[in-house]
Amino acid sequence: MEKVVTVNVVHPAGRLAGPAGMFAVLVLIATSLARALGADSNGLAACIAAALGLLIAAGFHNVPPRLRTTCLVLALCGAAVWPLAPEPLPALRRGLYVGGTLVSLTASVMLIAHCAMRDPHIERLGAALRKLHGMQRFLAFTMAGQFLSGMLGLAGANLMFIMAAPQAGDEPPSSERTDTIVAVCRGFSASNCWSPVFGQMAVLLSLYPGLHWAQVFPVGVVLGQLAAGVSLLLAWRTVRAGLARRHGGGGDWSEVLKRAGPVAVALLAMLGMIVALSLGLHIVVTAAITLVAPVVAWLYHAAMAAPGNRLRQGWRGLGAGMQRFGNLSSEASLFLAAGCAGSLMAAAFPADWVTAIGSRLSVAPVAGLAFLMLSILAVALAGIHPVLTAVFLASTFTPQALGLPPLAHMAAVLAGWALSNSLTPFSVLSLTASRYAGLPSSAISIGRNGMFALLNGGIVILVLAAYCAL
């Protein structure tokens, strides 16, 4: 009998897609650093546009059809308002800067997350957390979710989801597991208020040039802990009454702290390096992250290698992490379309409309703050990515237009963006949580986090209004 040999033929473009995407991301990282050092020109914007285009083209076949449609609609919206903008080219350049910054930051955080996913300390921490029950477990996953998400971005939240719902089958689906997944979602939202590794912080800092992350951090931490407190209050009845009664609310906190210690020390040391570099070189914190991330990744892989082979393994591990850069085509498509559309819409929005609306909202800080937060939440519920709304609001209804201090204005936009992640069923966070919980996305987002987002939003508005009155 003749043997049949099947040969899989790979198109040459497919073999080049990965290296081309990685090259494009490295160019975006370089341009982000150039901008942090003061570069700002049409040539730099053209370089960013070419790199984003190359990254999208290299992995276009991996972009989900629904996301392609969304990006096309956003691009058409930007094109439609182009003739209405007095100065469309500067607005387009600003949108390109937003897209390039978000991609370069996402890629840099991916390098660090790639190391965390391989670290055995993370797995041991997850096992210790799952031994807790009742309110202790909800509290632990809320705070751990905030910390790991704050240090590793969405990848940190994904690690927490794995801890909350392990695939090995040692913990079957239950109401306790669903509550734990909800705790991770809310911890993620809290971390968005203060963490420098998220795109929203990078974008907003670029739109508020007078503010530095060190100024935003204390306010963001307060808002994050308010979110955690609201989450615990809402969970008190359901979690405490339903779960603690069955499991006794017991657990070994000493083991949790023991397992969390090495992880916390390593990640806090990395954060310290980032902040010190940012302040020492007088560059934005986003640029500091892009400088520190490859160093941290190299050091991790070198430290995990056998003696005598550390240098080679360090470079090999760093290269393996960079090979994932080509998978960012979906993010690049969304960031580019939303960033440019938001900037062009802001430029085309009539100035007399801004004046009329601002004069009414500036009567009381509560009105302006509520307008910013509720606008982001409402648009997010419609399925539009918050980056579009945030760029539009920060560029159009500025602190001067609403009569708000810049820090309070940015905090309101930042908090609204953070809460929208847990409220809308269309966010990556809600979709991921839905998969791990085995429930519809709307059941996790609107069903479990709806009251959390609205109540927390109201408290944030009152706190920021009190800050404005001081």
N, C-alpha and C positions, 0 to 999 in steps of 0.2 A: 504493500500500500504506500502510495507516494505521500511523503510528509509535506504538509502545507505550512508554510512560514508566513506569518502576518507581520508586515512592516508598517509601523506607524510613521507617517511622514509629517514632519513639522514644517510649517511654512517659515521661510526665512524671517519674515516680519515677527513671527511669534518668538523666535530665538532672540531677536534684538529688542523685544519689548521690555524685558526686565532691565538690561543694562541702560537702555534709553531712559526709562523711568527713573532709575537711580541717578543717572547723570543730571536729569532735569531737576530732581529734588536737591542735589548738591549745589546746582546753580542758584536755586531759590534760597538756600541757606546762605550762600555767599552774598547774594543781593540783600538779604535781610541784615547781615552784618555790615554791609556797606552803608545801608540806610541808617543803621544805628550810629555809625561814625560820621554822619552828616551828609552823605550823598543824596542828591535829589535832582533828577533830571529826566528828560524825555527818553534819553538813551537807556537809563536804568529801568524805566517803566517798560520800554520795548523788550529789554532782556527778560524781565519778569513775565511779560506776556508770551514770549517765545517759549520759555521754560514751562509755563503752565500748559500751553498748547501741546508741547511735546509729551508732557506727562499724561494729559488726557488722551491724546492720540495713541500712546503706547499701550494703555490699558482700557481703551474705550469698550472693547468687547466684554469687559468685566463690570461695566457700569450698569446697574439694574435699569430695565426699561422705564419704570415709573420715575426714577430719578432723572433719566434723560429727558422725559417729558417736562418735569418740574424745572429743570435747568433751561430748557428751550423756552418755556413760558416766561421765566425771569429775563432771559436774554431779549425776548421780544418786547417785554415791558421797558427794558432799558433803551432799546432802539426806538420805541414809540415816543419816549419823553426826550430823546436826544435833541430834536429841533427846538424844544421849549427851554432848554437850559442855556442861560447866558454864556457860560463858559464850560462847555461839556468836556473838553480835553483834560483840564485839571481834575474834574470829577471822575473821569474814567481812570486817570492815573491813581487817584486815591483808592478807587475800587480794586485796581491791580495790586496796590500795596497791601490791601486787606487780604486778598486771596493768597498772595505770596507769603505773607506773615503767618497765616493760619496753617498753610501746608508745611512750611519750614518748622514751625513749633510742633505740629503733630508728628512729623518725622523724627524730631529730636527726642520727644517723649517716648516714641516707639522704641528707640535704642535702649532706654532705661527700663522700659516695661519688658522688653525681650529678656533682660537679665533677671528681672523679678520673677518671671514665669518659670525660670529654671532654678530658682533658689529653693532649697529644701526647707528653709526656715518658714517660708510662706505656707507650705503644706502642713507643717506642724502647728502653725498658728491657727489654721482653719480647723484642724482636728480639736484643738483646745477650745475654740469658740463654740463648736457644735456640742460640746459637753454642757454648756450652759442652757438653762431653760427659763421660761416665763419672761418677766420684765428684765431680768439680768441678761438674757440672750438678746432681747430687742435693743437694750442699751448698748451692749458690747458691739453688735453688728452696726448700729447707727454710728458710733464713734469710730470704729475701725473702718467702716465704709467711708466716712468723711476723711480720715487720715490717708488711707491708701489711695483714694480717688484724688485727694489734694496733691499727692506726690507723684502719681502715675497717670492721672487723667482717666479717660474712659477705660483704659486697660486695667487700672486699679479697681474700678467698679466691676469689670468682668471677672477679675480674680476673686472679688468678694462674692459675686454670684456663684462662682464655682464652689467656694467654701460653704455658702448657704444651701446649695442644691447639688451635692456631689453626684456625678454620673455613675459611680460605682454601685449604687443601689443599696448602700448601707443606711440610707435614710429615705424612706419612700415619701411621696407627696403627702402633705398634710397641711392643716391650717397653720401650724407652727412654722413650717417651711415657707409658706406664702407670706406670713408676717415677717419672717426674717428677710425675704427678698424685698419686701416693702421698706424695711429698715435700711437696706443698702441703697435703695433709690433715694430715700430722703437724706441719707448721709452724703450721697453724691451731690444732691442739690445744695446742701450746706457748704460743701467744699468749693463749689463754684463761686461763692461769694468772696473768697480770699485767696485761692490758689493761683500762683503765677503760671501754671502749666496748661491752663485752659485757654482756648482761643479767644473766648469772650474778654478775658482780662487783657490779652495782647491787643485786640482790636480796639477796645475802649481806651486803653492808655495811649494809643496812637491818635485817637480822636479828642483826647483831653491833654494836650501837650504840656500844660502846666502842672500835671499830677505825675507822681512817681509811685511805683507799687508800694514802697515803704510807707507812703502816706495813706494809701487805700487799705493796706493790710489790717490795721487795728479796727477800722470800721467794718471791714469785711468779716473779721473774726467774730465781732459782736453779732452781726447779722447771721452768720453761720450757726452760732450757738443758740440764737433765738429760734432758728429753724429746727435745730435738734431738740430744743425744749418743747416746742409746739408738737413735734412728732411724738415725743414721749407722753405728753398729756393726752393726745388723741388715742395713743395705744394703750393707755392705762386700763381702760375698761375691757377692751376686747382681749388684749394679751394677758393681762393679770387674771381676769376672771376665767378665761377659757383655757389657758395653758398652765399657769402656775398651779391651778387646782389639780391637774393631772400629774405634773412633774415635780411639784413641790417648789419650783422656782430655784432649785439648787444649782450648784456648779462649783468649779474650782477656779477662783479668780487668780490664785497664785500661779497656776500653770499658764493661764492666759498671759499674765504679765511677764512670766519667764520667757514664753515664746515670742511675745511682742517686742521684748527688749532689743534684741539684735536688729530686727527690722526697723524699729523706730530710730535707733542710733544711726544706722547707715543712711536712712532717708533724710533725717534731720541734718546730718553732716553734709549731704549733697545740697540741701536747701541753703545751708550756711555758705557753701562755696558759691552758689549762684548769687546770693544777695551780696556777698563780699565783692565778687567780681563786678556786679552791676554798679555798686556804689564806688568801687575803686577806679573803674574805667569810665564812669559817668555815662553808661550806656543803659538802654532800656533792659528790663529784666528778661524779656524774650530773647534778646541777643545773647545775654549771659547764659541762658539755658542751652542755646544752640552751641555755645563754646564748651560748656561743661559736660553735656550729654555724651559726646564721643569719648571724652577722657574717662568718665565714670564707667562706660561700657567696656572700654579697653582694660581698665584696672580690674573690673569684676572678672572678666574672662581670664585674665592673666593670673589672678589670685586663685581661681578655681582649677587651674591647670597643674600638672605634676611638675615638681622642681626640674629645672633644666630645659623646660619646654614652654616657659611662661610667656616669653616675648612673642613667639610664633602663635601660640594659642590666643593671646590677647588680640593680635591683628586678625586672626582667623575669625574669632567670635565677633569682633567689630564688623568685619566684612559680611558675616552672615546676617547681622542685624540690618545692615544697609541694603542688603538684597531685597528686603521687604518694602523699601521705599517705592518700588514700582507698583505696589498695590494701592497707592493713594489716589488713583485716577478718579474714583467716585467723590472723594473729599475735595479734590482739586476742581472738579466740575461744579459742585455746589458752591464752594467758597468763591470761585471766580464769578459765577453767575449772580449770586446773591450780593456779593460785595460791590460789583459794578452797577447792578440794578439799583441797589440802595443809594449809592453815591449819586447816580444820575437823577433819581427821583428827588433826592434832597436838593440838588442843584436846580431842578426844574420847578420845584414847589414855589408858588408865588410868594414874594416877600410880604406883600400886604396881608395875605392870609395868615402868615406866621405872626405878624404884628397884631392882627385882630384876635386870633386865638390866644396868643401869649398874654395880651392885656387882660383877658378874662380869667385866665388860669393863674396869673401872677398875683391876684388879689389875696390868696392864701397859699402857703407852701403845700398844704394838704392837697389842694386841687391839682397843682402841677405834678406832684409826686404820684398821685393816683392816676393821672393821665398817662404818665410814662409807663408805670407798671402794668396797668390794665390794658394798654395798647399792645404791649408785647405779649401778654397772656392771650388776648383775644385773637391776634393774628396767628399765634402758634397753634391755637385750637383749630384754626382753619387749614392747617397743614403747611404753612409757610415757615421756613427756617428763621429763627429769631435774629440771625445775623443781618438779614434784610431790614427788619424793623429797627434793630439797635443802631445800625449805621444811619438809617434815615432820621430817627429821632435825635441822635446825638449831633448830627450835622445840621438839622433844620431847627428843631425846637431846643436851641442851645440854652445853657444856664442863664445867659443874659435875657433871652426871650421870655423865659418863665420866671425870672426873678429868683433863681435858686443859687446857692453856693455850688461851685463846680463839683466838690466832693460829694455833696448830697445828691446832685443831679446824676453823677456817674453811678453812685451806690444804688439809686433807684432803678436805673437801666440794668445794672449788673444783677440785682436781686430779681428783677422781673425775668431776665434771661435765665437765671438759675432755676427759678421755680417752674418756668415753662418746660424744662427738661422732664420733670416728673409729672406735669399736668397733661401734656399733649400725648395722645396715643401714637403720634407719628414720629416721635423722637427715637433715636437709636437706643437710648436708655430704656424707654418703655417697651420697645420691641424685644430687646434682650431680656428684660425682666419677664415679659410674657412667655418667652420660650422656656425659661428655667422654671417658672411657676406652673406652666401648662394651662394658662388661662388667656382669654382674649386680652389684647393690649389695652382696650378701653376699660376692662375690669380692674387692671392695675393702676392705670393713669387717672382716669376720671373717677372710677369707682372707689379706689382706695386712697388716692392722693388728691382728689378734688378739694375736699374740705381742708386738707393740710395746706395746699397752695393758697386758697382764698384767705384762710385765717392767718397764715403766716404773712401773706401780702399785706393784710390790714395792719398787723402789728408793725411791720417794717415801715409802712407809710407814717404811722404815728410816731415811731422812734425817730425817723429822719426829720419829720416836721418839728419835733422837739429840739433836734440838733440845729435846725435852721433858726429856731427862736432864740437860741443861746447867743 
